[in-house]
Amino acid sequence: MLELVSRNRSYRRFYQDTKIEKDTLKDLVNLGRLSASAGNKQPLKYVISYEPEKNNLIFDTLAWAAYLKDWNGPVEGERPSAYIVVLNDKQISNNYSEIDVGIACQSILLGASDMGLGGCILAFVNREKLKNSLNIPEGLEIKVVIALGKPKEPVTIETAKGDIKYWRDEKGVHHVPKRPLDEVILDI
């Protein structure tokens, strides 16, 4: 499990021409569906996208990698080949949906990692534009978008030495500083 969690990073560049099939996306959504849900209300709904035209509509609503100030997101050829838009059905629940979203997204990304894929949860979304582009009905609230594909960039975890901002080196390796274990466990 440690290896799977360590391999499950936020990938932002992909082999765009490596397609992800509809059935694969359905399998990933099923992992989210089967995950724990606050009060077992199960308010999450999902829109899947694996066709270039729909992918482009979604891509145009996303903001990428806030810490990488000189990078505007993946270029053509490195964009995700699929997306899962995670929605909250407000008729089912307005409470605790963020918890459900986190649990479901982690399950989906662990499943993607296990399949040799990678992904990134994007919370900076132009929700109004995406809602209109995809004709999302009223009562469904866009929570996050999961970008998916075959990772094109190496991502490495390293021990944070004060600064936790991720960064890229001159070879394009994405570095993710993590606080040391003894720093996050409190002895109280």
C-alpha positions as CSV (number, residue, x, y, z in Angstrom):
1,M,0.0,0.0,0.0
2,L,2.9,2.4,0.8
3,E,4.2,1.9,-2.8
4,L,0.8,2.6,-4.3
5,V,0.2,5.8,-2.2
6,S,3.8,7.0,-3.0
7,R,3.2,6.5,-6.7
8,N,-0.1,8.4,-6.6
9,R,1.1,11.9,-7.2
10,S,-0.4,15.0,-8.8
11,Y,0.6,14.6,-12.4
12,R,0.1,17.6,-14.7
13,R,1.7,16.4,-18.0
14,F,0.5,13.4,-19.9
15,Y,0.9,11.4,-23.1
16,Q,-2.3,13.0,-24.6
17,D,-2.5,10.4,-27.4
18,T,-2.7,7.5,-24.9
19,K,-6.5,7.1,-24.8
20,I,-8.5,6.1,-21.7
21,E,-11.5,4.1,-22.5
22,K,-15.0,4.8,-21.2
23,D,-15.1,1.5,-19.4
24,T,-11.9,2.4,-17.6
25,L,-13.4,5.7,-16.4
26,K,-16.5,3.8,-15.3
27,D,-14.3,1.4,-13.3
28,L,-12.6,4.4,-11.6
29,V,-16.0,6.1,-10.8
30,N,-17.1,2.8,-9.3
31,L,-14.2,3.0,-6.9
32,G,-15.5,6.5,-5.8
33,R,-19.1,5.2,-5.6
34,L,-18.0,2.3,-3.3
35,S,-16.1,4.6,-1.0
36,A,-17.2,5.8,2.4
37,S,-19.8,8.6,2.4
38,A,-20.8,10.8,5.4
39,G,-24.1,9.4,6.7
40,N,-24.0,7.1,3.7
41,K,-26.0,9.8,1.8
42,Q,-23.9,9.3,-1.4
43,P,-24.5,12.7,-2.9
44,L,-21.7,12.6,-5.5
45,K,-22.4,12.3,-9.2
46,Y,-19.8,12.2,-12.0
47,V,-19.4,13.3,-15.6
48,I,-16.8,11.4,-17.5
49,S,-15.0,12.7,-20.6
50,Y,-12.6,10.8,-22.9
51,E,-13.3,12.4,-26.3
52,P,-11.1,15.3,-27.5
53,E,-13.9,17.7,-28.1
54,K,-15.4,17.4,-24.6
55,N,-11.9,17.2,-23.1
56,N,-11.1,20.6,-24.7
57,L,-14.3,22.1,-23.2
58,I,-13.2,21.0,-19.8
59,F,-9.5,21.9,-20.2
60,D,-10.4,25.5,-21.0
61,T,-12.0,26.0,-17.6
62,L,-9.0,24.8,-15.5
63,A,-6.1,26.5,-13.7
64,W,-2.9,24.5,-13.2
65,A,-0.1,24.4,-10.6
66,A,-0.4,27.7,-8.6
67,Y,3.2,27.4,-7.3
68,L,4.6,27.2,-10.9
69,K,4.3,30.8,-11.7
70,D,5.9,30.6,-15.2
71,W,3.8,27.6,-16.4
72,N,0.3,28.0,-17.7
73,G,-0.5,24.3,-17.8
74,P,0.1,21.4,-20.1
75,V,0.6,22.2,-23.8
76,E,-1.1,20.4,-26.7
77,G,0.3,16.9,-26.7
78,E,0.7,16.9,-22.9
79,R,-2.9,17.4,-21.9
80,P,-5.0,14.9,-20.1
81,S,-6.7,12.3,-22.2
82,A,-9.7,12.0,-19.9
83,Y,-11.5,13.8,-17.0
84,I,-13.9,13.0,-14.3
85,V,-16.0,16.0,-13.1
86,V,-17.1,15.4,-9.5
87,L,-20.5,16.9,-8.6
88,N,-22.5,17.2,-5.5
89,D,-26.2,16.6,-5.8
90,K,-27.6,19.3,-3.4
91,Q,-31.0,17.6,-3.3
92,I,-29.3,14.7,-1.5
93,S,-26.9,16.6,0.8
94,N,-25.4,20.0,1.3
95,N,-23.4,18.8,4.4
96,Y,-20.0,17.1,4.5
97,S,-19.7,16.9,0.7
98,E,-16.1,18.0,0.9
99,I,-15.3,14.9,3.0
100,D,-17.0,12.7,0.5
101,V,-15.2,14.4,-2.4
102,G,-11.8,13.8,-0.8
103,I,-12.5,10.2,-0.1
104,A,-13.9,9.5,-3.5
105,C,-11.1,11.3,-5.3
106,Q,-8.4,9.5,-3.4
107,S,-10.1,6.1,-4.3
108,I,-10.3,7.1,-8.0
109,L,-6.6,8.3,-8.1
110,L,-5.3,5.2,-6.3
111,G,-7.2,3.1,-8.8
112,A,-5.8,5.1,-11.7
113,S,-2.3,4.7,-10.2
114,D,-2.8,0.9,-9.9
115,M,-3.7,0.9,-13.6
116,G,-0.5,2.7,-14.6
117,L,-2.3,6.0,-15.0
118,G,-1.9,9.3,-13.2
119,G,-4.1,12.2,-12.3
120,C,-4.5,15.5,-10.7
121,I,-7.4,16.9,-8.7
122,L,-8.1,20.5,-9.8
123,A,-10.1,22.7,-7.6
124,F,-9.4,26.0,-9.4
125,V,-12.2,25.6,-12.0
126,N,-14.3,28.2,-13.8
127,R,-17.4,26.5,-12.5
128,E,-19.9,28.7,-14.3
129,K,-18.2,28.2,-17.7
130,L,-17.9,24.5,-17.2
131,K,-21.5,24.1,-16.0
132,N,-22.6,25.9,-19.2
133,S,-20.2,24.0,-21.5
134,L,-21.4,20.6,-20.2
135,N,-25.1,21.6,-19.7
136,I,-24.9,20.5,-16.1
137,P,-28.4,20.6,-14.6
138,E,-29.4,22.9,-11.7
139,G,-29.0,21.4,-8.3
140,L,-25.6,19.8,-9.2
141,E,-22.6,21.6,-7.9
142,I,-19.2,21.2,-9.5
143,K,-16.7,20.3,-6.7
144,V,-13.5,19.4,-8.5
145,V,-12.2,18.0,-11.8
146,I,-9.9,15.0,-11.9
147,A,-7.5,15.1,-14.9
148,L,-6.3,11.7,-16.0
149,G,-3.8,10.2,-18.4
150,K,-0.6,8.3,-18.7
151,P,2.0,10.4,-16.9
152,K,4.6,12.1,-19.0
153,E,6.5,13.7,-16.1
154,P,8.6,12.2,-13.4
155,V,7.4,13.2,-9.9
156,T,9.6,12.6,-6.9
157,I,8.8,13.0,-3.2
158,E,11.5,14.5,-0.9
159,T,11.7,15.6,2.7
160,A,10.7,19.2,3.2
161,K,13.3,21.5,4.6
162,G,11.0,24.3,5.7
163,D,9.4,25.1,2.3
164,I,6.6,22.8,1.1
165,K,6.1,24.4,-2.3
166,Y,6.4,21.9,-5.2
167,W,8.8,22.8,-8.0
168,R,10.3,21.6,-11.3
169,D,14.0,21.3,-12.0
170,E,15.8,22.1,-15.3
171,K,15.2,18.4,-16.4
172,G,11.4,18.7,-15.9
173,V,11.3,16.6,-12.8
174,H,8.5,17.6,-10.5
175,H,9.6,17.7,-6.9
176,V,7.1,17.4,-4.0
177,P,8.4,18.2,-0.5
178,K,6.6,16.4,2.3
179,R,7.0,17.3,5.9
180,P,8.9,14.6,7.9
181,L,6.9,12.0,9.8
182,D,8.2,13.1,13.2
183,E,7.0,16.6,12.4
184,V,3.4,15.6,11.7
185,I,3.0,13.2,14.7
186,L,2.5,15.1,17.9
187,D,3.8,13.6,21.1
188,I,1.1,15.0,23.5
